[in-house]
C-alpha cells in the first residue's frame, strides 16, 4: 500500500473550548444558559466588619465565572484582618481592604471583572459599576432595609 493510500483519520469535531474545559463542572449542572446568566451577573458586596463571610461567598461565585463583582469597603487592612481573610497578606497592611481583596480574587479567575469601591460616600451610579439599577441597603441599627437609586 502506497503512502498516498493511507486513510486519514476523520477530523476531530466538537472538541471542548478552553472555556468549556474551565467551566465543565457547572456546565454539567446548569447548562450553557445557566453559565451565561452567571457571566452576565454583577454582584455588589457591601463589606462591614471583617467581611469574611461575604468574601468567601464572593470567592465561590468568582471561581465558576460570575461576570462582574464589586466590593464596597472603605476600611484599611489591619493585623486582625490578616488572620481571618485568606485574600490578604502582610504586604496588604495599611492598604484598602477592598482593593487588596479584589486583586487576589481576580487572580482566581482572569475572566471575571472586579472593582473596589473605597469611598462609601460615592454614588454607585457615578462609579459606572451598576448603572440605572436599584440596590438594597440595610442598616444594622434599623430593622427595615432601604432601597435607593442614588448614593450611599
C-alpha positions as semicolon CSV with decimal commas, in nm:
position;residue;x (nm);y (nm);z (nm)
1;X;0,000;0,000;0,000
2;X;0,146;0,336;-0,101
3;X;0,177;0,626;0,144
4;X;-0,088;0,812;-0,055
5;X;-0,333;0,527;0,003
6;X;-0,322;0,550;0,387
7;X;-0,663;0,661;0,510
8;X;-0,658;0,985;0,704
9;X;-0,841;0,991;1,036
10;X;-1,158;1,192;1,040
11;X;-1,110;1,548;1,165
12;X;-1,191;1,593;1,531
13;X;-1,509;1,791;1,576
14;X;-1,676;1,913;1,889
15;X;-1,357;1,948;2,088
16;X;-1,429;2,146;2,403
17;X;-1,306;2,503;2,405
18;X;-1,079;2,629;2,682
19;X;-1,382;2,796;2,838
20;X;-1,583;2,473;2,826
21;X;-1,294;2,288;2,989
22;X;-1,260;2,551;3,263
23;X;-1,632;2,557;3,345
24;X;-1,708;2,191;3,272
25;X;-1,845;2,112;3,618
26;X;-2,104;2,387;3,628
27;X;-2,197;2,346;3,262
28;X;-2,299;1,992;3,352
29;X;-2,507;2,124;3,641
30;X;-2,694;2,417;3,488
31;X;-2,610;2,409;3,117
32;X;-2,492;2,684;2,884
33;X;-2,788;2,912;2,961
34;X;-2,714;2,897;3,334
35;X;-2,348;2,973;3,273
36;X;-2,441;3,265;3,051
37;X;-2,672;3,402;3,321
38;X;-2,388;3,375;3,575
39;X;-2,146;3,553;3,339
40;X;-2,397;3,838;3,292
41;X;-2,436;3,887;3,668
42;X;-2,285;4,171;3,871
43;X;-2,252;4,120;4,245
44;X;-2,208;4,408;4,489
45;X;-2,066;4,314;4,829
46;X;-2,114;4,586;5,089
47;X;-1,849;4,485;5,338
48;X;-1,893;4,552;5,708
49;X;-1,668;4,440;5,991
50;X;-1,416;4,181;5,879
51;X;-1,649;4,077;5,596
52;X;-1,510;3,726;5,585
53;X;-1,842;3,554;5,510
54;X;-1,913;3,785;5,217
55;X;-1,562;3,741;5,077
56;X;-1,591;3,362;5,096
57;X;-1,930;3,373;4,923
58;X;-1,783;3,600;4,656
59;X;-1,492;3,359;4,605
60;X;-1,748;3,085;4,541
61;X;-1,903;3,298;4,267
62;X;-1,572;3,409;4,112
63;X;-1,444;3,054;4,064
64;X;-1,736;2,942;3,843
65;X;-1,725;3,267;3,644
66;X;-1,959;3,537;3,774
67;X;-1,931;3,822;3,524
68;X;-1,854;4,118;3,750
69;X;-1,820;4,187;4,118
70;X;-1,765;4,496;4,327
71;X;-1,660;4,527;4,688
72;X;-1,767;4,838;4,876
73;X;-1,535;4,874;5,176
74;X;-1,351;5,183;5,298
75;X;-1,152;5,004;5,570
76;X;-0,775;4,970;5,563
77;X;-0,618;4,628;5,618
78;X;-0,526;4,577;5,982
79;X;-0,345;4,299;6,170
80;X;-0,671;4,122;6,270
81;X;-0,777;4,112;5,902
82;X;-0,468;3,905;5,817
83;X;-0,583;3,630;6,048
84;X;-0,934;3,595;5,908
85;X;-0,920;3,697;5,540
86;X;-0,741;3,443;5,322
87;X;-0,703;3,701;5,043
88;X;-0,484;3,938;5,242
89;X;-0,114;3,915;5,316
90;X;0,142;4,109;5,520
91;X;0,210;4,343;5,226
92;X;-0,160;4,439;5,234
93;X;-0,129;4,612;5,574
94;X;-0,241;4,975;5,561
95;X;-0,387;4,943;5,209
96;X;-0,757;4,948;5,125
97;X;-0,909;4,611;5,212
98;X;-1,142;4,620;4,910
99;X;-0,858;4,684;4,663
100;X;-0,637;4,412;4,809
101;X;-0,919;4,158;4,817
102;X;-1,026;4,237;4,460
103;X;-0,668;4,192;4,339
104;X;-0,645;3,841;4,483
105;X;-0,997;3,736;4,384
106;X;-0,924;3,835;4,023
107;X;-0,620;3,605;4,029
108;X;-0,856;3,312;4,086
109;X;-1,034;3,372;3,757
110;X;-0,899;3,614;3,495
111;X;-1,232;3,603;3,306
112;X;-1,405;3,785;3,593
113;X;-1,408;4,165;3,624
114;X;-1,365;4,301;3,975
115;X;-1,392;4,652;4,118
116;X;-1,312;4,807;4,454
117;X;-1,513;5,100;4,587
118;X;-1,328;5,259;4,877
119;X;-1,524;5,579;4,922
120;X;-1,855;5,496;5,084
121;X;-2,000;5,840;5,008
122;X;-1,970;5,797;4,630
123;X;-2,273;5,704;4,428
124;X;-2,267;5,360;4,276
125;X;-2,414;5,505;3,956
126;X;-2,135;5,767;3,946
127;X;-1,882;5,484;3,959
128;X;-2,046;5,341;3,646
129;X;-2,042;4,997;3,802
130;X;-2,416;4,940;3,835
131;X;-2,587;5,189;3,606
132;X;-2,959;5,256;3,641
133;X;-3,024;4,985;3,894
134;X;-3,184;4,959;4,232
135;X;-2,996;4,811;4,522
136;X;-3,088;4,735;4,875
137;X;-2,902;4,875;5,173
138;X;-2,954;4,760;5,524
139;X;-2,859;4,949;5,833
140;X;-2,766;4,721;6,125
141;X;-2,934;4,965;6,368
142;X;-3,259;4,956;6,170
143;X;-3,488;4,660;6,110
144;X;-3,601;4,800;5,773
145;X;-3,379;4,780;5,464
146;X;-3,393;5,077;5,230
147;X;-3,396;5,075;4,851
148;X;-3,236;5,355;4,659
149;X;-3,131;5,470;4,314
150;X;-2,884;5,727;4,436
151;X;-2,577;5,741;4,650
152;X;-2,481;5,556;4,961
